[in-house]
Amino acid sequence: MARKAPRHAEAERNDQALLEAAKKVLAVDGAHASVATIAARAGVGIASLYRRYRSKDELFQHLCALSLDQWIQAAERGLQHDDPWEGLVHYISACIEFSGGSLGPLAGTIAVTDEMAAKFTRSDELMRDLVARAHVAGVLRPDATAMDISLLIEQLGKSPLIEQLDRQDRTDLIDAAHNARKRAIAIALDGLRPGHPQLPGSTPPPALLAERWEHAPTGTTRSPERP
C-alpha cells in the first residue's frame, strides 16, 4: 500500500483532532462554539484552518461527514461479529465512546450537504440491519426499535460528571467517574435484552431526531441525526 503524502497525512490528523475538539467544545458552548476555540483545543493553527476551509459552515459540514464515517465503521464492524448481540453491543459501545459531546448542537445551524445525506443513509441502513439481525436471533427485546437505540446512544454519549471533573482538572476522580459510567452503560444495555416489561408510550418517530437538522434558512432539507 502506497504511503500517504506527508501533507495529506497531516491534514487527516488535523481533521481528527478538530473533530474530537469540536465534540468537546460544542458540548459546553453549544452552537455558539467558536472555530478559534475548537482549533486551539485541537492544536491546529486558525490561519492554516481557514486556508483549507472557506467558512465555519464548511468546516462543520466536513466534521459532520467525518463523524458519520465513524458511525458507518462501527456498524460495519458490528455486522462482522458472528453473534448478533455482541455485534449490536459493539456498535452501541463504540458509538457511545466516540459520540461523547457529539455534534448535535450543530443541528439546524448548517445546511446538509449531499455527502452528509448519503453517509447518513448508509449509516442508517447498516444500523437497521444490526437491529433486525438481533431481533431475528431473539437477543433484542421485540419492542426496542432502531430509533430507541439511537436515542439511547445520544443520552449515554454524554457524561456531565466526567465533563465537569475534566473542567475542574480533578484527575483524582476521573477514573472513578469513567468506571461509574461503564456500569451505567452496562445497566442500560441489559435493558435491551428480552424479558423486561413493555416499554411505555409509543414508538419514537424517526422525525424526532431528523427534523432538528432542517436548516432554518432553507427550511426544506432534512438530514442525518447522528453527528
Steps between C-alpha positions, in 0.01 A plus 500: 500500500639836400577738780301819524680822420618672820275801438195279445575294812538819703166627371332176609654523846383860528149401392477234769635738763247764391215248510579392856554860611175613336300233685639615834468872435148465358396299805580804716441799271230359272442652157678817615834316510768693319736355244788667683417313822471169314824556311684594821377187676603289201841666477432612143590847377196711417671649195582162349147385576345784302737435213339160469139584583332803351260549789394381843205318340726317258718382787201379701350324198828317449515402868144367481598283203799367695276425797263305278799297376551388860138384527532309173822330607350403837198342330712315244717355773193408703361305205827309475434342841356149474292557812214749427491624860875553519486681167228733624684562828819580306310754291330666796816504713715642220245770419467598866877523526560726201177699509562650842427867469377434141437753228128510576507872592573572133159366400303764312791743489672369186371382165511125439735410217442215255797323659347523847162377375652204315709396799204528732295276272777238498545523877127465559474195273786322677363576846156369403666182371664456841169548680310270263763227538480524880120481489503191277749332737272580796774681692346849483170578671230507229369846591843669470540683169791652312380843612499389865862394461596828330346693788673276754838562337441875498412503870784274610753670273498799733638485853443824694698360795809424292473832317475689830796318655701560185430874518600499867816302418402244766728226373463323835133426424504443124566123516216450748268706279587294192439179696162629616411585142589147383269357764216727389552395137496130599171553685352673196616225263342236723173687458512419128486127569169312471302425815437852628161672539357669192650838419268793580334719241520470124796436272702821448458624141816537286424870455557553872873524436520568128280811496738696718751497213262699279698807407312816596605714200357253250250308710498220247784257565490230763807310594712277718409460861832359612786749488 
